[in-house]
């Protein structure tokens, strides 16, 4: 992790495409301005964590429903054939 000291009005460049400028600083808060290309997603850490958690839960639900659908169709290695159906 790189730790830098910057004063209000000073900036940091990241990868030549992202500019982070200290707008103001007090003993309790730092205000930052971030300039980045539109394709770069920028989130506060707590928002990013909520998005990541929601994505994991959605993937888990989709995976579970896919397995249930395969079992209902009789697909998959562990599925037993239905009675009276083809083996």
MODANOR-V875875 format. One line per field, one symbol per residue. psi: psi as a letter, one per 30 degrees, with the letter a starting at -180 (. if undefined). A space follows every 50 residues. Layout:
# MODANOR-V875875
psi=???
This chain:
# MODANOR-V875875
psi=kkklkklkfllkkkgffkkkkjelkafflkkkkkkllefjkkkleeeeee eeeeeeeeeeeeeeeeeeeeeefgllffkkllkflk.
